[in-house]
Amino acid sequence: MKGLDYTILTIAIIGAINWGLIGIFRFDLVATLFGSMSWLSRVIYIAVGLAGLYLISLYGRVRQNSSES
């Protein structure tokens, strides 16, 4: 499970960096690398969104681990 957590966290970090670039510089790195709304860029956007949804479960796991200590 840790490998999956790290992979998903990495995907979410990449998405966060992309959003930061969009917000600060109006530069969409994903669209630049893979094309504006190409099938590959859409897959990346979907993966980032799913990673974010998965990371919501982190709140419950952190709370559970802190109560065990």
mmCIF file of the N, C-alpha and C atoms, coordinates in Angstrom:
data_MODEL
# 
_entry.id   MODEL 
# 
loop_
_atom_site.group_PDB 
_atom_site.id 
_atom_site.type_symbol 
_atom_site.label_atom_id 
_atom_site.label_alt_id 
_atom_site.label_comp_id 
_atom_site.label_asym_id 
_atom_site.label_entity_id 
_atom_site.label_seq_id 
_atom_site.pdbx_PDB_ins_code 
_atom_site.Cartn_x 
_atom_site.Cartn_y 
_atom_site.Cartn_z 
_atom_site.occupancy 
_atom_site.B_iso_or_equiv 
_atom_site.pdbx_formal_charge 
_atom_site.auth_seq_id 
_atom_site.auth_comp_id 
_atom_site.auth_asym_id 
_atom_site.auth_atom_id 
_atom_site.pdbx_PDB_model_num 
ATOM 1   N N  . MET A 1 1  ? 0.823  -1.191 0.000   1.00 0.00 ? 1  MET A N  1 
ATOM 2   C CA . MET A 1 1  ? 0.000  0.000  0.000   1.00 0.00 ? 1  MET A CA 1 
ATOM 3   C C  . MET A 1 1  ? 0.869  1.256  0.000   1.00 0.00 ? 1  MET A C  1 
ATOM 4   N N  . LYS A 1 2  ? 2.040  1.197  0.618   1.00 0.00 ? 2  LYS A N  1 
ATOM 5   C CA . LYS A 1 2  ? 2.897  2.377  0.645   1.00 0.00 ? 2  LYS A CA 1 
ATOM 6   C C  . LYS A 1 2  ? 3.362  2.789  -0.744  1.00 0.00 ? 2  LYS A C  1 
ATOM 7   N N  . GLY A 1 3  ? 3.663  1.817  -1.595  1.00 0.00 ? 3  GLY A N  1 
ATOM 8   C CA . GLY A 1 3  ? 4.089  2.135  -2.960  1.00 0.00 ? 3  GLY A CA 1 
ATOM 9   C C  . GLY A 1 3  ? 3.005  2.874  -3.723  1.00 0.00 ? 3  GLY A C  1 
ATOM 10  N N  . LEU A 1 4  ? 1.763  2.420  -3.560  1.00 0.00 ? 4  LEU A N  1 
ATOM 11  C CA . LEU A 1 4  ? 0.629  3.090  -4.197  1.00 0.00 ? 4  LEU A CA 1 
ATOM 12  C C  . LEU A 1 4  ? 0.468  4.503  -3.644  1.00 0.00 ? 4  LEU A C  1 
ATOM 13  N N  . ASP A 1 5  ? 0.594  4.652  -2.333  1.00 0.00 ? 5  ASP A N  1 
ATOM 14  C CA . ASP A 1 5  ? 0.487  5.975  -1.715  1.00 0.00 ? 5  ASP A CA 1 
ATOM 15  C C  . ASP A 1 5  ? 1.536  6.930  -2.264  1.00 0.00 ? 5  ASP A C  1 
ATOM 16  N N  . TYR A 1 6  ? 2.775  6.482  -2.370  1.00 0.00 ? 6  TYR A N  1 
ATOM 17  C CA . TYR A 1 6  ? 3.842  7.346  -2.885  1.00 0.00 ? 6  TYR A CA 1 
ATOM 18  C C  . TYR A 1 6  ? 3.622  7.699  -4.357  1.00 0.00 ? 6  TYR A C  1 
ATOM 19  N N  . THR A 1 7  ? 3.160  6.737  -5.137  1.00 0.00 ? 7  THR A N  1 
ATOM 20  C CA . THR A 1 7  ? 2.889  6.997  -6.553  1.00 0.00 ? 7  THR A CA 1 
ATOM 21  C C  . THR A 1 7  ? 1.785  8.040  -6.704  1.00 0.00 ? 7  THR A C  1 
ATOM 22  N N  . ILE A 1 8  ? 0.725  7.864  -5.964  1.00 0.00 ? 8  ILE A N  1 
ATOM 23  C CA . ILE A 1 8  ? -0.402 8.794  -6.050  1.00 0.00 ? 8  ILE A CA 1 
ATOM 24  C C  . ILE A 1 8  ? -0.016 10.159 -5.509  1.00 0.00 ? 8  ILE A C  1 
ATOM 25  N N  . LEU A 1 9  ? 0.770  10.199 -4.447  1.00 0.00 ? 9  LEU A N  1 
ATOM 26  C CA . LEU A 1 9  ? 1.239  11.476 -3.917  1.00 0.00 ? 9  LEU A CA 1 
ATOM 27  C C  . LEU A 1 9  ? 2.101  12.201 -4.952  1.00 0.00 ? 9  LEU A C  1 
ATOM 28  N N  . THR A 1 10 ? 2.936  11.474 -5.669  1.00 0.00 ? 10 THR A N  1 
ATOM 29  C CA . THR A 1 10 ? 3.764  12.066 -6.719  1.00 0.00 ? 10 THR A CA 1 
ATOM 30  C C  . THR A 1 10 ? 2.900  12.652 -7.835  1.00 0.00 ? 10 THR A C  1 
ATOM 31  N N  . ILE A 1 11 ? 1.872  11.927 -8.241  1.00 0.00 ? 11 ILE A N  1 
ATOM 32  C CA . ILE A 1 11 ? 0.962  12.429 -9.274  1.00 0.00 ? 11 ILE A CA 1 
ATOM 33  C C  . ILE A 1 11 ? 0.274  13.709 -8.798  1.00 0.00 ? 11 ILE A C  1 
ATOM 34  N N  . ALA A 1 12 ? -0.155 13.729 -7.544  1.00 0.00 ? 12 ALA A N  1 
ATOM 35  C CA . ALA A 1 12 ? -0.812 14.923 -7.002  1.00 0.00 ? 12 ALA A CA 1 
ATOM 36  C C  . ALA A 1 12 ? 0.150  16.105 -6.923  1.00 0.00 ? 12 ALA A C  1 
ATOM 37  N N  . ILE A 1 13 ? 1.399  15.854 -6.577  1.00 0.00 ? 13 ILE A N  1 
ATOM 38  C CA . ILE A 1 13 ? 2.403  16.925 -6.529  1.00 0.00 ? 13 ILE A CA 1 
ATOM 39  C C  . ILE A 1 13 ? 2.641  17.492 -7.919  1.00 0.00 ? 13 ILE A C  1 
ATOM 40  N N  . ILE A 1 14 ? 2.729  16.622 -8.915  1.00 0.00 ? 14 ILE A N  1 
ATOM 41  C CA . ILE A 1 14 ? 2.889  17.094 -10.302 1.00 0.00 ? 14 ILE A CA 1 
ATOM 42  C C  . ILE A 1 14 ? 1.697  17.969 -10.690 1.00 0.00 ? 14 ILE A C  1 
ATOM 43  N N  . GLY A 1 15 ? 0.500  17.549 -10.326 1.00 0.00 ? 15 GLY A N  1 
ATOM 44  C CA . GLY A 1 15 ? -0.687 18.350 -10.607 1.00 0.00 ? 15 GLY A CA 1 
ATOM 45  C C  . GLY A 1 15 ? -0.659 19.691 -9.892  1.00 0.00 ? 15 GLY A C  1 
ATOM 46  N N  . ALA A 1 16 ? -0.208 19.692 -8.644  1.00 0.00 ? 16 ALA A N  1 
ATOM 47  C CA . ALA A 1 16 ? -0.130 20.941 -7.888  1.00 0.00 ? 16 ALA A CA 1 
ATOM 48  C C  . ALA A 1 16 ? 0.880  21.895 -8.504  1.00 0.00 ? 16 ALA A C  1 
ATOM 49  N N  . ILE A 1 17 ? 2.007  21.364 -8.934  1.00 0.00 ? 17 ILE A N  1 
ATOM 50  C CA . ILE A 1 17 ? 3.018  22.206 -9.593  1.00 0.00 ? 17 ILE A CA 1 
ATOM 51  C C  . ILE A 1 17 ? 2.445  22.779 -10.885 1.00 0.00 ? 17 ILE A C  1 
ATOM 52  N N  . ASN A 1 18 ? 1.724  21.964 -11.643 1.00 0.00 ? 18 ASN A N  1 
ATOM 53  C CA . ASN A 1 18 ? 1.112  22.451 -12.881 1.00 0.00 ? 18 ASN A CA 1 
ATOM 54  C C  . ASN A 1 18 ? 0.114  23.568 -12.584 1.00 0.00 ? 18 ASN A C  1 
ATOM 55  N N  . TRP A 1 19 ? -0.715 23.396 -11.554 1.00 0.00 ? 19 TRP A N  1 
ATOM 56  C CA . TRP A 1 19 ? -1.668 24.446 -11.192 1.00 0.00 ? 19 TRP A CA 1 
ATOM 57  C C  . TRP A 1 19 ? -0.950 25.707 -10.728 1.00 0.00 ? 19 TRP A C  1 
ATOM 58  N N  . GLY A 1 20 ? 0.156  25.554 -10.019 1.00 0.00 ? 20 GLY A N  1 
ATOM 59  C CA . GLY A 1 20 ? 0.941  26.723 -9.617  1.00 0.00 ? 20 GLY A CA 1 
ATOM 60  C C  . GLY A 1 20 ? 1.483  27.473 -10.817 1.00 0.00 ? 20 GLY A C  1 
ATOM 61  N N  . LEU A 1 21 ? 1.973  26.731 -11.799 1.00 0.00 ? 21 LEU A N  1 
ATOM 62  C CA . LEU A 1 21 ? 2.467  27.363 -13.024 1.00 0.00 ? 21 LEU A CA 1 
ATOM 63  C C  . LEU A 1 21 ? 1.350  28.081 -13.771 1.00 0.00 ? 21 LEU A C  1 
ATOM 64  N N  . ILE A 1 22 ? 0.178  27.471 -13.784 1.00 0.00 ? 22 ILE A N  1 
ATOM 65  C CA . ILE A 1 22 ? -0.962 28.107 -14.446 1.00 0.00 ? 22 ILE A CA 1 
ATOM 66  C C  . ILE A 1 22 ? -1.341 29.392 -13.719 1.00 0.00 ? 22 ILE A C  1 
ATOM 67  N N  . GLY A 1 23 ? -1.404 29.331 -12.400 1.00 0.00 ? 23 GLY A N  1 
ATOM 68  C CA . GLY A 1 23 ? -1.810 30.488 -11.622 1.00 0.00 ? 23 GLY A CA 1 
ATOM 69  C C  . GLY A 1 23 ? -0.825 31.638 -11.658 1.00 0.00 ? 23 GLY A C  1 
ATOM 70  N N  . ILE A 1 24 ? 0.459  31.326 -11.619 1.00 0.00 ? 24 ILE A N  1 
ATOM 71  C CA . ILE A 1 24 ? 1.473  32.380 -11.557 1.00 0.00 ? 24 ILE A CA 1 
ATOM 72  C C  . ILE A 1 24 ? 1.850  32.889 -12.941 1.00 0.00 ? 24 ILE A C  1 
ATOM 73  N N  . PHE A 1 25 ? 2.095  31.969 -13.860 1.00 0.00 ? 25 PHE A N  1 
ATOM 74  C CA . PHE A 1 25 ? 2.640  32.344 -15.172 1.00 0.00 ? 25 PHE A CA 1 
ATOM 75  C C  . PHE A 1 25 ? 1.682  32.131 -16.345 1.00 0.00 ? 25 PHE A C  1 
ATOM 76  N N  . ARG A 1 26 ? 0.478  31.606 -16.069 1.00 0.00 ? 26 ARG A N  1 
ATOM 77  C CA . ARG A 1 26 ? -0.457 31.227 -17.133 1.00 0.00 ? 26 ARG A CA 1 
ATOM 78  C C  . ARG A 1 26 ? 0.198  30.259 -18.125 1.00 0.00 ? 26 ARG A C  1 
ATOM 79  N N  . PHE A 1 27 ? 0.954  29.322 -17.570 1.00 0.00 ? 27 PHE A N  1 
ATOM 80  C CA . PHE A 1 27 ? 1.683  28.337 -18.368 1.00 0.00 ? 27 PHE A CA 1 
ATOM 81  C C  . PHE A 1 27 ? 1.229  26.948 -17.952 1.00 0.00 ? 27 PHE A C  1 
ATOM 82  N N  . ASP A 1 28 ? 0.581  26.242 -18.852 1.00 0.00 ? 28 ASP A N  1 
ATOM 83  C CA . ASP A 1 28 ? 0.106  24.886 -18.592 1.00 0.00 ? 28 ASP A CA 1 
ATOM 84  C C  . ASP A 1 28 ? 1.145  23.895 -19.118 1.00 0.00 ? 28 ASP A C  1 
ATOM 85  N N  . LEU A 1 29 ? 1.925  23.340 -18.208 1.00 0.00 ? 29 LEU A N  1 
ATOM 86  C CA . LEU A 1 29 ? 3.011  22.433 -18.577 1.00 0.00 ? 29 LEU A CA 1 
ATOM 87  C C  . LEU A 1 29 ? 2.480  21.177 -19.262 1.00 0.00 ? 29 LEU A C  1 
ATOM 88  N N  . VAL A 1 30 ? 1.385  20.626 -18.768 1.00 0.00 ? 30 VAL A N  1 
ATOM 89  C CA . VAL A 1 30 ? 0.820  19.403 -19.363 1.00 0.00 ? 30 VAL A CA 1 
ATOM 90  C C  . VAL A 1 30 ? 0.390  19.664 -20.802 1.00 0.00 ? 30 VAL A C  1 
ATOM 91  N N  . ALA A 1 31 ? -0.305 20.777 -21.020 1.00 0.00 ? 31 ALA A N  1 
ATOM 92  C CA . ALA A 1 31 ? -0.754 21.104 -22.378 1.00 0.00 ? 31 ALA A CA 1 
ATOM 93  C C  . ALA A 1 31 ? 0.430  21.376 -23.289 1.00 0.00 ? 31 ALA A C  1 
ATOM 94  N N  . THR A 1 32 ? 1.485  21.997 -22.758 1.00 0.00 ? 32 THR A N  1 
ATOM 95  C CA . THR A 1 32 ? 2.671  22.275 -23.559 1.00 0.00 ? 32 THR A CA 1 
ATOM 96  C C  . THR A 1 32 ? 3.372  20.981 -23.970 1.00 0.00 ? 32 THR A C  1 
ATOM 97  N N  . LEU A 1 33 ? 3.474  20.051 -23.048 1.00 0.00 ? 33 LEU A N  1 
ATOM 98  C CA . LEU A 1 33 ? 4.194  18.802 -23.336 1.00 0.00 ? 33 LEU A CA 1 
ATOM 99  C C  . LEU A 1 33 ? 3.375  17.821 -24.173 1.00 0.00 ? 33 LEU A C  1 
ATOM 100 N N  . PHE A 1 34 ? 2.069  17.749 -23.912 1.00 0.00 ? 34 PHE A N  1 
ATOM 101 C CA . PHE A 1 34 ? 1.268  16.685 -24.522 1.00 0.00 ? 34 PHE A CA 1 
ATOM 102 C C  . PHE A 1 34 ? 0.155  17.182 -25.430 1.00 0.00 ? 34 PHE A C  1 
ATOM 103 N N  . GLY A 1 35 ? 0.015  18.488 -25.590 1.00 0.00 ? 35 GLY A N  1 
ATOM 104 C CA . GLY A 1 35 ? -1.027 19.036 -26.456 1.00 0.00 ? 35 GLY A CA 1 
ATOM 105 C C  . GLY A 1 35 ? -2.240 19.461 -25.655 1.00 0.00 ? 35 GLY A C  1 
ATOM 106 N N  . SER A 1 36 ? -2.863 20.519 -26.124 1.00 0.00 ? 36 SER A N  1 
ATOM 107 C CA . SER A 1 36 ? -4.032 21.049 -25.430 1.00 0.00 ? 36 SER A CA 1 
ATOM 108 C C  . SER A 1 36 ? -5.210 20.097 -25.594 1.00 0.00 ? 36 SER A C  1 
ATOM 109 N N  . MET A 1 37 ? -5.599 19.481 -24.517 1.00 0.00 ? 37 MET A N  1 
ATOM 110 C CA . MET A 1 37 ? -6.705 18.528 -24.443 1.00 0.00 ? 37 MET A CA 1 
ATOM 111 C C  . MET A 1 37 ? -6.573 17.368 -25.428 1.00 0.00 ? 37 MET A C  1 
ATOM 112 N N  . SER A 1 38 ? -5.340 16.937 -25.669 1.00 0.00 ? 38 SER A N  1 
ATOM 113 C CA . SER A 1 38 ? -5.137 15.697 -26.421 1.00 0.00 ? 38 SER A CA 1 
ATOM 114 C C  . SER A 1 38 ? -5.573 14.538 -25.525 1.00 0.00 ? 38 SER A C  1 
ATOM 115 N N  . TRP A 1 39 ? -5.673 13.359 -26.061 1.00 0.00 ? 39 TRP A N  1 
ATOM 116 C CA . TRP A 1 39 ? -6.093 12.221 -25.246 1.00 0.00 ? 39 TRP A CA 1 
ATOM 117 C C  . TRP A 1 39 ? -5.108 11.969 -24.114 1.00 0.00 ? 39 TRP A C  1 
ATOM 118 N N  . LEU A 1 40 ? -3.802 12.190 -24.368 1.00 0.00 ? 40 LEU A N  1 
ATOM 119 C CA . LEU A 1 40 ? -2.805 11.950 -23.332 1.00 0.00 ? 40 LEU A CA 1 
ATOM 120 C C  . LEU A 1 40 ? -2.889 12.999 -22.224 1.00 0.00 ? 40 LEU A C  1 
ATOM 121 N N  . SER A 1 41 ? -3.083 14.253 -22.591 1.00 0.00 ? 41 SER A N  1 
ATOM 122 C CA . SER A 1 41 ? -3.209 15.287 -21.556 1.00 0.00 ? 41 SER A CA 1 
ATOM 123 C C  . SER A 1 41 ? -4.488 15.058 -20.745 1.00 0.00 ? 41 SER A C  1 
ATOM 124 N N  . ARG A 1 42 ? -5.560 14.601 -21.387 1.00 0.00 ? 42 ARG A N  1 
ATOM 125 C CA . ARG A 1 42 ? -6.792 14.300 -20.648 1.00 0.00 ? 42 ARG A CA 1 
ATOM 126 C C  . ARG A 1 42 ? -6.569 13.159 -19.666 1.00 0.00 ? 42 ARG A C  1 
ATOM 127 N N  . VAL A 1 43 ? -5.809 12.141 -20.063 1.00 0.00 ? 43 VAL A N  1 
ATOM 128 C CA . VAL A 1 43 ? -5.494 11.039 -19.158 1.00 0.00 ? 43 VAL A CA 1 
ATOM 129 C C  . VAL A 1 43 ? -4.709 11.559 -17.953 1.00 0.00 ? 43 VAL A C  1 
ATOM 130 N N  . ILE A 1 44 ? -3.774 12.458 -18.189 1.00 0.00 ? 44 ILE A N  1 
ATOM 131 C CA . ILE A 1 44 ? -2.985 13.022 -17.092 1.00 0.00 ? 44 ILE A CA 1 
ATOM 132 C C  . ILE A 1 44 ? -3.874 13.832 -16.161 1.00 0.00 ? 44 ILE A C  1 
ATOM 133 N N  . TYR A 1 45 ? -4.744 14.678 -16.713 1.00 0.00 ? 45 TYR A N  1 
ATOM 134 C CA . TYR A 1 45 ? -5.661 15.459 -15.878 1.00 0.00 ? 45 TYR A CA 1 
ATOM 135 C C  . TYR A 1 45 ? -6.573 14.540 -15.059 1.00 0.00 ? 45 TYR A C  1 
ATOM 136 N N  . ILE A 1 46 ? -7.057 13.476 -15.666 1.00 0.00 ? 46 ILE A N  1 
ATOM 137 C CA . ILE A 1 46 ? -7.911 12.525 -14.953 1.00 0.00 ? 46 ILE A CA 1 
ATOM 138 C C  . ILE A 1 46 ? -7.126 11.834 -13.845 1.00 0.00 ? 46 ILE A C  1 
ATOM 139 N N  . ALA A 1 47 ? -5.874 11.437 -14.123 1.00 0.00 ? 47 ALA A N  1 
ATOM 140 C CA . ALA A 1 47 ? -5.040 10.785 -13.109 1.00 0.00 ? 47 ALA A CA 1 
ATOM 141 C C  . ALA A 1 47 ? -4.796 11.714 -11.924 1.00 0.00 ? 47 ALA A C  1 
ATOM 142 N N  . VAL A 1 48 ? -4.548 12.988 -12.198 1.00 0.00 ? 48 VAL A N  1 
ATOM 143 C CA . VAL A 1 48 ? -4.334 13.958 -11.117 1.00 0.00 ? 48 VAL A CA 1 
ATOM 144 C C  . VAL A 1 48 ? -5.613 14.110 -10.291 1.00 0.00 ? 48 VAL A C  1 
ATOM 145 N N  . GLY A 1 49 ? -6.747 14.196 -10.957 1.00 0.00 ? 49 GLY A N  1 
ATOM 146 C CA . GLY A 1 49 ? -8.017 14.303 -10.238 1.00 0.00 ? 49 GLY A CA 1 
ATOM 147 C C  . GLY A 1 49 ? -8.305 13.089 -9.381  1.00 0.00 ? 49 GLY A C  1 
ATOM 148 N N  . LEU A 1 50 ? -8.077 11.908 -9.927  1.00 0.00 ? 50 LEU A N  1 
ATOM 149 C CA . LEU A 1 50 ? -8.286 10.678 -9.164  1.00 0.00 ? 50 LEU A CA 1 
ATOM 150 C C  . LEU A 1 50 ? -7.307 10.575 -7.996  1.00 0.00 ? 50 LEU A C  1 
ATOM 151 N N  . ALA A 1 51 ? -6.076 11.040 -8.212  1.00 0.00 ? 51 ALA A N  1 
ATOM 152 C CA . ALA A 1 51 ? -5.087 11.032 -7.133  1.00 0.00 ? 51 ALA A CA 1 
ATOM 153 C C  . ALA A 1 51 ? -5.556 11.925 -5.993  1.00 0.00 ? 51 ALA A C  1 
ATOM 154 N N  . GLY A 1 52 ? -6.096 13.084 -6.340  1.00 0.00 ? 52 GLY A N  1 
ATOM 155 C CA . GLY A 1 52 ? -6.614 13.980 -5.306  1.00 0.00 ? 52 GLY A CA 1 
ATOM 156 C C  . GLY A 1 52 ? -7.748 13.349 -4.520  1.00 0.00 ? 52 GLY A C  1 
ATOM 157 N N  . LEU A 1 53 ? -8.655 12.682 -5.232  1.00 0.00 ? 53 LEU A N  1 
ATOM 158 C CA . LEU A 1 53 ? -9.753 12.008 -4.549  1.00 0.00 ? 53 LEU A CA 1 
ATOM 159 C C  . LEU A 1 53 ? -9.242 10.887 -3.647  1.00 0.00 ? 53 LEU A C  1 
ATOM 160 N N  . TYR A 1 54 ? -8.269 10.137 -4.117  1.00 0.00 ? 54 TYR A N  1 
ATOM 161 C CA . TYR A 1 54 ? -7.695 9.065  -3.306  1.00 0.00 ? 54 TYR A CA 1 
ATOM 162 C C  . TYR A 1 54 ? -7.032 9.622  -2.048  1.00 0.00 ? 54 TYR A C  1 
ATOM 163 N N  . LEU A 1 55 ? -6.364 10.767 -2.189  1.00 0.00 ? 55 LEU A N  1 
ATOM 164 C CA . LEU A 1 55 ? -5.648 11.335 -1.049  1.00 0.00 ? 55 LEU A CA 1 
ATOM 165 C C  . LEU A 1 55 ? -6.583 11.859 0.033   1.00 0.00 ? 55 LEU A C  1 
ATOM 166 N N  . ILE A 1 56 ? -7.862 12.003 -0.269  1.00 0.00 ? 56 ILE A N  1 
ATOM 167 C CA . ILE A 1 56 ? -8.819 12.347 0.780   1.00 0.00 ? 56 ILE A CA 1 
ATOM 168 C C  . ILE A 1 56 ? -8.794 11.279 1.871   1.00 0.00 ? 56 ILE A C  1 
ATOM 169 N N  . SER A 1 57 ? -8.567 10.029 1.490   1.00 0.00 ? 57 SER A N  1 
ATOM 170 C CA . SER A 1 57 ? -8.504 8.944  2.472   1.00 0.00 ? 57 SER A CA 1 
ATOM 171 C C  . SER A 1 57 ? -7.316 9.101  3.411   1.00 0.00 ? 57 SER A C  1 
ATOM 172 N N  . LEU A 1 58 ? -6.349 9.916  3.032   1.00 0.00 ? 58 LEU A N  1 
ATOM 173 C CA . LEU A 1 58 ? -5.181 10.142 3.882   1.00 0.00 ? 58 LEU A CA 1 
ATOM 174 C C  . LEU A 1 58 ? -5.589 10.764 5.218   1.00 0.00 ? 58 LEU A C  1 
ATOM 175 N N  . TYR A 1 59 ? -6.598 11.621 5.200   1.00 0.00 ? 59 TYR A N  1 
ATOM 176 C CA . TYR A 1 59 ? -7.059 12.233 6.444   1.00 0.00 ? 59 TYR A CA 1 
ATOM 177 C C  . TYR A 1 59 ? -7.454 11.176 7.461   1.00 0.00 ? 59 TYR A C  1 
ATOM 178 N N  . GLY A 1 60 ? -8.223 10.198 7.039   1.00 0.00 ? 60 GLY A N  1 
ATOM 179 C CA . GLY A 1 60 ? -8.634 9.135  7.945   1.00 0.00 ? 60 GLY A CA 1 
ATOM 180 C C  . GLY A 1 60 ? -7.472 8.290  8.427   1.00 0.00 ? 60 GLY A C  1 
ATOM 181 N N  . ARG A 1 61 ? -6.531 8.018  7.547   1.00 0.00 ? 61 ARG A N  1 
ATOM 182 C CA . ARG A 1 61 ? -5.391 7.187  7.929   1.00 0.00 ? 61 ARG A CA 1 
ATOM 183 C C  . ARG A 1 61 ? -4.453 7.929  8.866   1.00 0.00 ? 61 ARG A C  1 
ATOM 184 N N  . VAL A 1 62 ? -4.289 9.236  8.672   1.00 0.00 ? 62 VAL A N  1 
ATOM 185 C CA . VAL A 1 62 ? -3.428 10.019 9.564   1.00 0.00 ? 62 VAL A CA 1 
ATOM 186 C C  . VAL A 1 62 ? -4.065 10.085 10.947  1.00 0.00 ? 62 VAL A C  1 
ATOM 187 N N  . ARG A 1 63 ? -5.360 10.316 10.979  1.00 0.00 ? 63 ARG A N  1 
ATOM 188 C CA . ARG A 1 63 ? -6.069 10.372 12.269  1.00 0.00 ? 63 ARG A CA 1 
ATOM 189 C C  . ARG A 1 63 ? -5.976 9.037  12.995  1.00 0.00 ? 63 ARG A C  1 
ATOM 190 N N  . GLN A 1 64 ? -6.116 7.946  12.242  1.00 0.00 ? 64 GLN A N  1 
ATOM 191 C CA . GLN A 1 64 ? -6.052 6.607  12.844  1.00 0.00 ? 64 GLN A CA 1 
ATOM 192 C C  . GLN A 1 64 ? -4.642 6.358  13.404  1.00 0.00 ? 64 GLN A C  1 
ATOM 193 N N  . ASN A 1 65 ? -3.605 6.722  12.654  1.00 0.00 ? 65 ASN A N  1 
ATOM 194 C CA . ASN A 1 65 ? -2.238 6.506  13.105  1.00 0.00 ? 65 ASN A CA 1 
ATOM 195 C C  . ASN A 1 65 ? -1.910 7.377  14.308  1.00 0.00 ? 65 ASN A C  1 
ATOM 196 N N  . SER A 1 66 ? -2.427 8.604  14.364  1.00 0.00 ? 66 SER A N  1 
ATOM 197 C CA . SER A 1 66 ? -2.120 9.481  15.494  1.00 0.00 ? 66 SER A CA 1 
ATOM 198 C C  . SER A 1 66 ? -2.838 9.031  16.764  1.00 0.00 ? 66 SER A C  1 
ATOM 199 N N  . SER A 1 67 ? -4.005 8.404  16.632  1.00 0.00 ? 67 SER A N  1 
ATOM 200 C CA . SER A 1 67 ? -4.718 7.926  17.816  1.00 0.00 ? 67 SER A CA 1 
ATOM 201 C C  . SER A 1 67 ? -4.093 6.640  18.351  1.00 0.00 ? 67 SER A C  1 
ATOM 202 N N  . GLU A 1 68 ? -3.376 5.898  17.521  1.00 0.00 ? 68 GLU A N  1 
ATOM 203 C CA . GLU A 1 68 ? -2.708 4.678  17.962  1.00 0.00 ? 68 GLU A CA 1 
ATOM 204 C C  . GLU A 1 68 ? -1.445 4.973  18.752  1.00 0.00 ? 68 GLU A C  1 
ATOM 205 N N  . SER A 1 69 ? -0.853 6.136  18.525  1.00 0.00 ? 69 SER A N  1 
ATOM 206 C CA . SER A 1 69 ? 0.418  6.484  19.198  1.00 0.00 ? 69 SER A CA 1 
ATOM 207 C C  . SER A 1 69 ? 0.215  6.897  20.621  1.00 0.00 ? 69 SER A C  1 
# 
